[in-house]
Structure formats: structure tokens, C-alpha cells
């Protein structure tokens, strides 16, 4: 009897120390992803922003845009780092939504102006969270942050293609994107702005980019930015081994549409799951995907599960890139 009791104690000890299966059970280590859009529970025209929360508590905000309602937006909470793919107004934030659910899903009310500072810089300063950019963008943001009383050495980080930076146990890597990156004149000093505007120009601040984020549970997320199709995307699969992607699907005249985006996912990146982004439409109503939308077309064309980011609805992904809950 004593021998059998000893065996039972050993078995119980083994169960107590065994690692939980990926994606299984309440103790599983998942990355939480929360969309910060314009209309609660919907996927709308200006929705870009996502908050990623690692199991170690690190929280990263991607592409602030126009739907984050400034640094005091209660949805943000603690932010450790901010990522910006490029400086177009709908990503850097030339303005932001006046209040929750203001305007329509197809045309949100973005009447609060953020120029010349930008919604991104206001959030970075308000949260004292370092901004990560690629290309030559860091020069502009260092000057902007300094002019507003911030510490550019602390609050602006450069991550050019294949370079990286870390927040806690989370690694952020810069990767290429095929797009443009002209800074609108409204973000510049008046003299510079007037000169550029008179000549129909924007200020070039280096190439746009995307990111790969490596989380502590093994999840590797590819953030496409506003990219067209490029062979560099194969590197995201081949070298970085991304198993979850956030892919732009907005279409002409700016980027990949749903069919092109599906090709990128199916043939080049091949993640286990993909989150639709930048649809430039009211993609849902009542939280359900509307037929005859780009969002619906992308879901049909992609060979892996397409997750629609509904504002305020937190999703959780395991280390393999599969949704554990909330999708």
C-alpha cells in the first residue's frame, strides 16, 4: 500500500510541473490582440490600430491612425511601445475621432485635428512609450518629439529592414513594404509646408515598412503595413517563419486588394491565420461580415482562417498562430 501511495504522489507531481499544451486550457500562454477601431464591435473604414499584449505583460500599439482618440483614450491602458509603418495621414494620424462611434462605420467623424504634431506623436508623448520606425523617419520624429519637450533618445527608435529592437521579451523587426511614404505638408513648419504645397509635393522620409514581432509564447506576427505584392514577403515565411499575419486588403489605387492579399497569404507568407486590415470600407454590420465587401472576398479567397478585427473585441492567439478564443 505504501509503495502504491508513493507512485500516486510521483504521478501527481509530474502533472503539476508539466507544461500546458499550446492553445489549450486556461493556463495556456496566449498573445492578446485588441483592435482599437472607430465603432464598437465593428470593422470600419479607418480601422488600423491594434494592441498586442504578450504573456509577459508587454503591450505594443501598431499604427495609431485616426481611431485612437488621443493619448487619453481609455482603451489604450499601459503602452510600452508604438509601431508606425509609414507617415500617410490615416496611419500617423492627421486627425482623430471625436468620440466613440461618432459618424458612421463607412465614414467616421474624425473632426479632431492632430496636425502639426500627429496623433502618433501625441500618444508617444502621453504614454512615454518609444516609437519604432524604419527608413529615415526617425530623423523627423526625433525633431518633432524634441520640439514638444520630449526626449528623442528615449522616445524614438530606428528599426530598418532586418534590424530589431525589443520591449521586455518581445522582439520587433523591420521588414520591407512596397508602398509610398510622403509626409503631408500639414505636419511641417509653415514655410516648408507652403513651399511643398505650392509645388504639389510631400516630404519624403525614407521607405515605408512593415514589421515582424516575435512574442514569448512562440507566436510570430507579420504586419504588412500598406504593402503591394513583393518577393520580400517570402522571407517573412522562409526566414522569420511568421505564423500569423495582419494583411492590408484595401485595394486600388493604394495597395493590394482582397485577391492580391489572398495570393500573398496563400503562396508567399502562408501563416496559420490572418487578420484582415485596412479595408477602407464598412466591412461589418452588427459584427457580421457584409456580403459583397472586400472583407468577404478576402475570406473567400484565403486558404487559412481570416479573422475580422472587431473594435474592442480581444482575440487570443497561441504560439502556433491559431486563435484560441475571441475570433
C-alpha positions in Angstrom: 0.0 0.0 0.0 2.8 2.4 0.9 4.5 1.7 -2.5 1.3 2.5 -4.4 0.8 5.7 -2.4 4.4 6.8 -3.3 3.6 6.1 -7.0 0.5 8.3 -6.8 2.4 11.1 -5.3 5.0 11.0 -8.0 2.4 11.0 -10.7 0.6 14.0 -9.2 3.9 15.9 -9.0 4.6 15.2 -12.7 1.1 16.6 -13.6 1.8 19.7 -11.6 5.0 20.5 -13.4 4.0 19.5 -16.9 3.8 22.5 -19.4 0.3 23.2 -20.7 -0.4 22.3 -24.3 -0.2 25.3 -26.7 -3.5 27.0 -27.0 -5.2 24.6 -24.5 -6.6 25.4 -21.1 -6.9 28.5 -19.0 -3.2 28.4 -18.2 -2.1 28.5 -21.8 0.2 31.4 -22.8 -1.6 33.4 -25.4 -1.0 36.8 -27.1 -3.9 39.1 -26.7 -4.8 41.3 -29.8 -7.3 44.1 -29.3 -8.5 46.2 -32.3 -8.9 49.9 -31.5 -11.4 51.0 -34.2 -14.0 53.7 -34.7 -17.2 51.8 -33.9 -17.6 49.3 -31.1 -17.9 45.7 -32.3 -17.4 46.6 -36.0 -14.7 46.6 -38.6 -14.8 50.0 -40.2 -13.2 52.2 -42.9 -10.4 53.8 -40.9 -9.6 50.9 -38.6 -5.9 50.3 -38.5 -4.8 50.3 -34.8 -4.2 47.1 -32.9 -2.8 46.5 -29.4 -0.7 43.4 -28.9 -0.2 42.1 -25.4 2.5 39.5 -24.7 2.1 36.9 -21.9 4.8 38.8 -20.0 2.6 41.9 -20.0 4.3 43.9 -22.7 1.8 46.0 -24.7 2.6 47.3 -28.2 0.3 49.6 -30.2 0.5 49.3 -34.0 -0.4 52.2 -36.4 -2.3 54.7 -34.2 -4.1 56.2 -37.1 -7.4 58.1 -36.7 -9.4 55.8 -34.5 -7.3 56.1 -31.3 -8.9 59.0 -29.6 -5.6 60.6 -28.4 -3.3 59.6 -25.6 -6.1 59.6 -23.0 -8.2 57.1 -24.9 -9.3 54.8 -22.1 -8.9 51.7 -24.4 -5.2 52.1 -24.5 -4.2 51.4 -20.9 -0.4 50.8 -20.5 1.5 51.1 -23.7 5.2 50.0 -23.8 5.9 50.7 -27.4 4.3 52.2 -30.5 5.0 51.0 -34.1 4.4 53.1 -37.2 4.6 51.6 -40.7 4.6 54.9 -42.6 3.5 58.5 -42.4 0.4 58.8 -44.5 -2.4 60.6 -42.7 -4.5 57.6 -42.0 -1.6 55.9 -40.2 0.4 58.7 -38.5 -3.0 60.3 -37.6 -3.6 63.7 -39.1 -6.9 63.8 -37.0 -8.9 61.5 -34.8 -12.4 60.5 -34.0 -14.3 63.0 -31.9 -16.0 60.4 -29.6 -16.9 56.7 -29.5 -18.9 55.6 -32.5 -19.0 59.2 -34.0 -20.0 59.3 -37.6 -20.8 56.1 -39.5 -18.7 52.9 -39.9 -18.2 53.8 -43.6 -17.4 57.5 -42.8 -16.3 58.0 -39.1 -16.2 61.5 -37.7 -12.5 62.4 -37.5 -13.0 66.1 -36.8 -10.3 66.5 -34.0 -7.2 67.8 -35.8 -3.8 66.5 -34.8 -1.6 68.4 -37.1 1.2 69.5 -36.9 2.0 67.1 -34.1 0.2 63.9 -35.2 -1.9 61.5 -33.2 1.1 59.2 -33.1 3.4 61.7 -31.5 0.7 62.8 -29.1 0.3 59.2 -27.9 4.0 58.6 -27.7 4.5 61.6 -25.5 1.4 61.0 -23.4 2.3 57.4 -22.8 6.1 57.9 -22.7 6.2 54.9 -25.0 9.1 54.7 -27.5 8.1 54.9 -31.2 9.6 52.4 -33.6 10.0 53.4 -37.3 12.2 52.4 -40.2 13.8 54.2 -43.2 14.7 57.8 -42.5 11.5 58.5 -40.5 13.4 58.6 -37.2 15.1 62.0 -38.0 11.7 63.6 -38.5 10.2 62.1 -35.3 13.3 62.9 -33.2 13.0 66.6 -34.2 9.2 66.6 -33.6 9.5 64.9 -30.2 12.3 67.3 -29.1 10.3 70.4 -30.2 7.4 69.3 -28.0 9.7 68.8 -24.9 10.2 65.0 -25.2 13.5 63.1 -25.1 14.2 61.9 -28.6 16.9 59.5 -27.4 14.3 57.7 -25.2 11.2 58.0 -27.3 12.3 57.3 -30.9 13.9 54.0 -32.1 15.1 53.0 -35.5 14.5 49.5 -36.9 15.5 49.5 -40.6 15.0 46.3 -42.7 16.2 43.3 -40.8 17.2 45.4 -37.8 15.4 45.0 -34.5 14.6 46.4 -31.1 13.0 44.8 -28.0 10.3 45.6 -25.4 10.5 43.2 -22.5 10.7 39.7 -24.1 9.1 40.9 -27.3 11.3 41.5 -30.4 10.3 43.9 -33.1 12.0 43.6 -36.6 11.7 45.9 -39.5 10.8 44.4 -42.9 10.1 45.9 -46.4 6.8 47.1 -47.7 6.1 48.2 -51.3 4.3 51.5 -50.9 5.0 55.2 -50.8 5.9 57.3 -47.8 5.4 61.0 -48.4 4.8 63.1 -45.3 1.9 65.6 -45.8 2.7 69.3 -45.7 0.4 69.8 -42.7 2.9 68.2 -40.4 5.7 70.6 -41.3 6.6 74.1 -40.3 4.6 76.7 -42.3 7.5 77.8 -44.5 8.4 74.3 -45.5 4.7 73.4 -45.9 3.9 76.3 -48.1 6.8 75.6 -50.4 6.0 72.0 -50.8 2.3 72.6 -51.2 3.0 75.2 -53.9 4.8 72.6 -55.9 2.4 69.7 -55.2 5.0 67.8 -53.2 5.1 65.9 -50.0 8.3 65.5 -47.8 9.9 62.1 -48.4 11.1 60.5 -45.2 12.6 57.2 -46.5 10.9 53.9 -47.4 7.8 52.6 -45.7 7.9 49.4 -43.9 6.2 46.5 -42.1 7.2 44.6 -39.0 7.7 41.1 -37.7 7.0 40.7 -34.0 8.3 37.7 -32.0 6.4 37.0 -28.8 7.5 35.0 -25.8 5.0 32.2 -26.4 6.4 31.5 -29.9 3.9 33.5 -31.9 5.5 35.3 -34.8 3.3 38.0 -36.4 3.8 39.7 -39.7 2.5 43.3 -40.0 2.3 44.1 -43.7 1.9 47.9 -43.5 0.3 49.2 -46.7 2.3 46.9 -49.0 1.7 45.7 -52.5 3.0 42.3 -53.6 6.7 41.9 -53.3 9.0 38.9 -53.3 10.4 40.0 -49.9 7.3 38.6 -48.4 8.7 35.1 -49.0 11.4 36.0 -46.5 8.7 36.5 -43.9 7.9 32.8 -44.2 11.3 31.4 -45.1 13.4 33.2 -42.5 11.1 34.7 -39.9 8.6 31.8 -40.0 5.6 34.1 -39.3 2.6 32.0 -38.3 0.1 34.9 -38.0 -0.3 37.9 -40.4 -2.1 41.3 -40.4 -2.7 42.0 -44.1 -3.9 45.1 -45.8 -6.8 44.4 -48.3 -8.0 47.9 -49.3 -7.2 47.7 -53.0 -6.9 50.3 -55.7 -5.3 52.8 -56.0 -3.1 52.3 -53.0 -2.3 48.7 -52.2 -3.3 45.0 -52.5 -6.9 44.2 -52.8 -8.6 41.1 -51.4 -7.5 38.8 -54.3 -3.8 40.0 -54.3 -3.8 39.9 -50.5 -5.0 36.3 -50.6 -2.2 35.4 -53.0 0.3 36.9 -50.6 -1.1 34.8 -47.8 -1.7 31.6 -49.7 1.6 31.5 -51.7 4.2 33.7 -50.1 3.7 34.1 -46.3 1.5 31.0 -45.6 0.5 31.8 -42.0 -1.8 29.6 -40.0 -4.2 32.6 -39.6 -4.6 36.1 -40.9 -6.2 39.2 -39.6 -7.8 41.5 -42.2 -6.7 45.1 -42.1 -7.2 48.5 -43.8 -10.3 47.5 -45.8 -11.4 51.1 -46.4 -15.0 50.1 -46.0 -17.7 49.3 -43.6 -16.8 45.6 -43.5 -19.3 44.5 -40.9 -22.7 45.4 -39.5 -23.8 44.1 -36.1 -20.4 42.3 -36.0 -21.1 40.2 -39.1 -19.2 40.5 -42.3 -21.3 42.2 -45.0 -21.7 40.4 -48.4 -20.2 42.0 -51.5 -17.4 43.6 -49.4 -13.6 43.3 -49.8 -13.6 41.7 -46.4 -16.0 39.0 -47.5 -14.0 38.5 -50.8 -10.7 38.1 -48.8 -12.3 35.5 -46.5 -13.4 33.5 -49.6 -10.1 33.7 -51.3 -7.7 32.9 -48.4 -6.9 29.3 -47.7 -6.5 29.9 -44.0 -8.8 31.3 -41.4 -9.4 35.0 -41.9 -10.1 36.9 -38.6 -12.1 40.1 -38.8 -10.9 42.6 -36.2 -14.0 43.9 -34.4 -13.2 47.0 -32.4 -12.8 46.3 -28.7 -13.1 42.6 -29.0 -9.9 41.0 -27.7 -8.7 37.9 -29.6 -6.1 35.5 -28.2 -3.6 33.5 -30.3 -1.4 30.6 -29.2 2.2 30.2 -30.2 1.3 28.4 -33.5 -0.7 31.4 -34.8 -4.1 29.8 -34.2 -6.9 31.6 -32.5 -7.6 30.3 -29.0 -10.5 32.5 -28.2 -12.3 35.7 -29.2 -12.3 35.1 -33.0 
